[in-house]
């Protein structure tokens, strides 16, 4: 029959066959309905899958944000510890000597304590106490990271400043004349005296240290030889430029053991005692200069450290 579809079921045995007659329009309607329901089910399932996927992604991001926020706070706590150590170090450096640092029981306790939280930190604490805070937002984390970078840069700058100061103090220590240039006895002091050659009053610009002929003469600080040779009155002479305005002079040598431009270190032998130039006997004429002016070497000869010879700028 045109426009119809007959489905016949013929069972085995004596049971009568059965048939079902459907129109093509009904079959088309059923097929479309099936396709529609299947599509709708797939769509709904996909929506749920996307929802759960988005939900899971959001939870993972929240966990990551929470972890990042926790790490930022840990870094801030560590930077606070570094700041405290740095402040203690600065205070110790201001004391100026090893003895002062050792003898002070608690140099930090005498400092006047000041400080306090920022308004933003106060608000955050209130949220924590009231239980209204749900976690750090991305904006808060960005602000914390910005502060973290700023604090880290500040600490780095402070570290460079402190290490630079320590490096300068070390160089100053090695450049400052200290100790005796040779073994002997002082036969003529710095200042006004009666000249042993002219028997007239004159100003002696150094200290004469008499000793045995050929005794070693040593540099009293690190530096570079700026002059090595003969000079009228001084005989065989060595002058060392130490930097920081310091120079030292060693005269009347019998033999010079260094040359101009040579790098010299404290206690290095630079020559041997003699009586060349204007001298009545073997001795070392020793001078110390600072910024182009002669100064009394005796203070530097007795010095055991910078505190004994000059007051350097404190950190």
C-alpha positions as CSV (number, residue, x, y, z in Angstrom):
1,X,0.0,0.0,0.0
2,X,1.5,3.3,-1.0
3,X,2.6,5.6,1.9
4,X,2.7,2.8,4.5
5,X,5.3,0.5,5.9
6,X,4.3,-2.9,7.2
7,X,6.5,-4.7,9.7
8,X,5.6,-8.5,10.2
9,X,7.0,-10.7,12.9
10,X,6.7,-14.4,12.2
11,X,7.6,-16.5,15.3
12,X,8.6,-20.1,15.2
13,X,5.9,-22.6,16.3
14,X,2.2,-22.2,16.2
15,X,1.9,-18.6,17.3
16,X,0.2,-16.4,14.7
17,X,2.4,-13.9,12.8
18,X,2.0,-10.3,13.9
19,X,2.3,-7.2,11.8
20,X,2.6,-3.5,12.4
21,X,1.7,-1.0,9.8
22,X,3.2,2.6,10.1
23,X,2.9,5.5,7.8
24,X,6.0,7.1,6.4
25,X,5.1,10.4,7.9
26,X,5.0,8.8,11.4
27,X,8.4,7.2,10.8
28,X,9.8,10.5,9.7
29,X,8.4,12.2,12.8
30,X,9.8,9.5,15.1
31,X,13.2,9.8,13.4
32,X,13.3,13.6,13.8
33,X,12.1,13.3,17.4
34,X,14.9,10.8,18.1
35,X,17.5,13.0,16.5
36,X,16.2,16.0,18.4
37,X,16.2,14.2,21.8
38,X,19.7,12.8,21.2
39,X,21.0,16.2,20.2
40,X,19.4,17.9,23.2
41,X,20.9,15.2,25.5
42,X,24.3,15.7,24.0
43,X,24.0,19.5,24.4
44,X,22.9,19.2,28.0
45,X,25.7,16.8,28.8
46,X,28.2,19.0,27.1
47,X,27.0,22.0,29.1
48,X,27.4,20.0,32.3
49,X,30.8,18.8,31.3
50,X,31.9,22.4,30.6
51,X,30.4,23.6,33.9
52,X,32.2,21.0,35.9
53,X,35.4,21.6,33.9
54,X,35.1,25.3,34.5
55,X,34.3,24.7,38.2
56,X,37.3,22.4,38.6
57,X,39.6,24.9,36.8
58,X,38.3,27.7,39.1
59,X,39.0,25.6,42.2
60,X,42.5,24.8,40.9
61,X,43.1,28.5,40.2
62,X,41.9,29.4,43.6
63,X,44.2,26.9,45.2
64,X,47.1,28.3,43.1
65,X,46.2,31.8,44.1
66,X,46.0,30.8,47.8
67,X,49.3,29.1,47.6
68,X,50.9,32.1,45.8
69,X,49.5,34.4,48.4
70,X,50.8,32.2,51.2
71,X,54.3,32.2,49.6
72,X,54.2,36.0,49.2
73,X,53.5,36.4,52.9
74,X,56.4,34.0,53.7
75,X,58.7,36.0,51.5
76,X,57.6,39.2,53.3
77,X,58.2,37.6,56.7
78,X,61.7,36.5,55.5
79,X,62.4,40.1,54.2
80,X,61.4,41.4,57.6
81,X,63.9,39.1,59.2
82,X,66.6,40.4,56.8
83,X,65.6,44.0,57.6
84,X,66.1,43.3,61.3
85,X,69.5,41.6,60.8
86,X,70.5,44.5,58.5
87,X,69.5,47.1,61.2
88,X,71.4,45.2,63.8
89,X,74.5,45.1,61.5
90,X,74.2,48.8,60.9
91,X,74.1,49.5,64.7
92,X,77.1,47.3,65.3
93,X,79.1,49.0,62.6
94,X,78.2,52.4,64.1
95,X,80.0,51.3,67.3
96,X,83.3,51.6,65.5
97,X,85.4,48.9,67.1
98,X,85.6,45.2,67.8
99,X,86.0,45.9,71.5
100,X,82.8,48.0,71.6
101,X,80.8,45.3,69.8
102,X,82.1,42.6,72.2
103,X,81.6,44.5,75.4
104,X,78.1,45.7,74.6
105,X,75.6,43.1,76.0
106,X,72.6,44.0,73.9
107,X,73.3,46.9,71.4
108,X,69.8,46.5,70.0
109,X,67.8,46.9,73.2
110,X,68.9,50.5,73.6
111,X,67.3,51.5,70.3
112,X,63.9,53.4,70.5
113,X,61.3,51.2,69.0
114,X,58.9,52.7,66.5
115,X,56.7,51.5,63.6
116,X,53.3,50.0,62.9
117,X,51.0,48.5,60.3
118,X,49.8,50.3,57.2
119,X,46.0,51.1,56.9
120,X,45.6,48.4,54.3
121,X,47.2,45.8,56.7
122,X,44.9,47.0,59.5
123,X,41.8,46.4,57.3
124,X,43.1,43.0,56.4
125,X,43.6,42.0,60.0
126,X,40.1,43.1,60.9
127,X,38.7,40.9,58.1
128,X,40.7,38.0,59.4
129,X,39.5,38.5,63.0
130,X,35.8,38.9,61.8
131,X,36.1,35.8,59.6
132,X,35.0,37.8,56.5
133,X,38.1,37.3,54.5
134,X,37.8,34.6,51.8
135,X,41.3,34.7,50.5
136,X,43.6,37.0,48.6
137,X,42.4,38.5,45.4
138,X,44.6,38.7,42.3
139,X,44.8,42.5,42.8
140,X,46.0,42.0,46.4
141,X,48.6,39.4,45.2
142,X,49.8,41.9,42.6
143,X,50.1,44.6,45.3
144,X,52.0,42.2,47.6
145,X,54.3,41.2,44.8
146,X,55.0,44.8,44.0
147,X,55.8,45.5,47.6
148,X,57.9,42.4,47.7
149,X,59.9,43.5,44.7
150,X,60.4,47.0,46.2
151,X,61.4,45.6,49.6
152,X,63.8,43.1,48.0
153,X,65.4,46.0,46.0
154,X,65.7,48.1,49.1
155,X,67.4,45.2,50.9
156,X,69.8,44.7,48.0
157,X,70.6,48.4,47.9
158,X,71.3,48.4,51.7
159,X,73.4,45.3,51.3
160,X,75.5,47.0,48.6
161,X,75.8,50.1,50.8
162,X,77.0,48.1,53.8
163,X,79.4,45.9,51.8
164,X,80.7,49.0,50.0
165,X,81.4,50.7,53.3
166,X,83.1,47.5,54.7
167,X,85.2,47.3,51.6
168,X,86.2,50.9,51.9
169,X,87.1,50.5,55.5
170,X,89.3,47.5,54.6
171,X,91.1,49.5,52.0
172,X,91.5,52.4,54.4
173,X,93.0,50.0,57.0
174,X,95.5,48.6,54.5
175,X,96.4,52.1,53.3
176,X,96.9,53.7,56.7
177,X,100.6,53.6,57.9
178,X,100.9,51.6,61.1
179,X,103.8,50.3,63.1
180,X,107.5,51.0,63.0
181,X,109.4,50.9,59.7
182,X,112.5,49.4,61.3
183,X,113.9,48.2,64.6
184,X,115.9,50.8,66.5
185,X,115.7,53.8,68.8
186,X,114.3,57.3,68.1
187,X,117.1,59.8,67.9
188,X,115.2,62.8,66.6
189,X,111.4,63.5,67.0
190,X,108.9,65.3,64.7
191,X,108.8,69.1,65.1
192,X,111.2,71.8,66.1
193,X,114.8,70.6,67.0
194,X,118.4,71.7,66.8
195,X,119.8,70.3,63.6
196,X,122.7,67.8,64.2
197,X,124.4,69.1,61.0
198,X,123.9,72.9,61.2
199,X,123.3,73.1,65.0
200,X,120.6,75.6,64.2
201,X,116.9,75.4,65.1
202,X,114.8,73.9,62.3
203,X,111.6,71.9,61.8
204,X,112.1,68.2,61.5
205,X,109.4,66.7,59.2
206,X,109.8,63.1,60.3
207,X,111.3,60.8,62.9
208,X,114.8,59.4,62.8
209,X,115.2,55.8,63.9
210,X,118.8,54.7,64.5
211,X,119.8,51.1,64.1
212,X,122.4,48.7,62.7
213,X,123.8,49.2,59.3
214,X,121.9,47.1,56.8
215,X,118.8,46.6,59.0
216,X,115.7,45.9,57.0
217,X,113.3,48.8,56.4
218,X,109.7,47.8,55.9
219,X,106.7,49.6,54.4
220,X,104.1,50.6,57.0
221,X,101.1,50.2,54.7
222,X,100.1,48.9,51.3
223,X,100.7,51.2,48.3
224,X,102.6,51.9,45.1
225,X,106.1,53.2,45.0
226,X,106.0,56.8,43.6
227,X,109.7,57.5,43.9
228,X,112.7,55.3,44.2
229,X,116.2,56.8,43.9
230,X,118.6,59.5,45.1
231,X,117.4,62.8,46.5
232,X,119.6,65.5,47.9
233,X,119.6,65.5,51.7
234,X,117.6,62.3,51.9
235,X,120.2,60.1,50.1
236,X,118.7,56.9,48.8
237,X,115.0,57.5,49.2
238,X,111.7,55.6,48.7
239,X,108.3,57.2,48.7
240,X,105.1,55.1,48.7
241,X,101.7,56.4,47.8
242,X,99.1,54.5,49.9
243,X,95.9,56.2,48.7
244,X,93.3,58.0,50.8
245,X,95.7,60.9,50.9
246,X,98.5,58.9,52.7
247,X,102.1,58.8,51.6
248,X,105.2,57.6,53.5
249,X,108.8,58.4,53.0
250,X,111.9,56.4,54.0
251,X,115.3,58.1,53.7
252,X,119.1,57.5,54.1
253,X,119.0,53.9,52.9
254,X,122.2,52.0,52.0
255,X,120.3,50.0,49.4
256,X,116.9,50.3,47.8
257,X,115.1,47.0,47.1
258,X,112.0,48.3,45.2
259,X,111.4,50.3,42.0
260,X,109.0,53.0,40.9
261,X,105.5,51.8,40.1
262,X,105.9,48.6,42.1
263,X,103.0,47.5,44.3
264,X,104.0,47.2,48.0
265,X,102.4,45.5,50.9
266,X,102.6,46.3,54.6
267,X,105.7,44.9,56.3
268,X,107.4,44.2,53.0
269,X,111.1,45.0,53.0
270,X,111.8,48.0,50.7
271,X,115.4,48.7,51.6
272,X,118.3,48.5,54.0
273,X,119.4,51.1,56.6
274,X,122.3,53.3,55.8
275,X,123.6,56.8,56.2
276,X,123.4,58.2,52.6
277,X,122.6,61.9,52.1
278,X,122.9,64.3,55.1
279,X,123.3,61.8,58.0
280,X,125.6,61.5,61.0
281,X,125.2,57.7,61.2
282,X,123.0,54.8,60.0
283,X,119.3,55.5,60.6
284,X,116.0,55.7,58.8
285,X,114.4,59.1,58.3
286,X,110.6,58.3,58.3
287,X,107.9,60.6,57.3
288,X,104.1,60.3,56.9
289,X,102.1,62.7,54.7
290,X,98.3,63.2,54.5
291,X,96.9,65.3,51.7
292,X,100.2,66.9,50.9
293,X,101.1,67.8,54.5
294,X,103.6,66.2,56.9
295,X,102.1,64.9,60.1
296,X,103.6,63.4,63.2
297,X,104.4,59.7,62.4
298,X,104.7,58.7,66.0
299,X,100.9,58.3,66.5
300,X,100.8,56.0,63.5
301,X,103.9,54.1,64.7
302,X,102.1,53.2,67.9
303,X,98.7,52.5,66.3
304,X,97.1,49.0,66.4
305,X,94.1,50.0,64.4
306,X,92.3,52.8,62.7
307,X,90.7,54.0,66.0
308,X,94.2,55.0,67.2
309,X,95.2,57.1,64.2
310,X,92.1,58.8,62.8
311,X,88.4,59.1,63.1
312,X,86.8,57.7,60.0
313,X,83.3,58.5,58.9
314,X,80.9,56.1,60.6
315,X,78.3,54.2,58.5
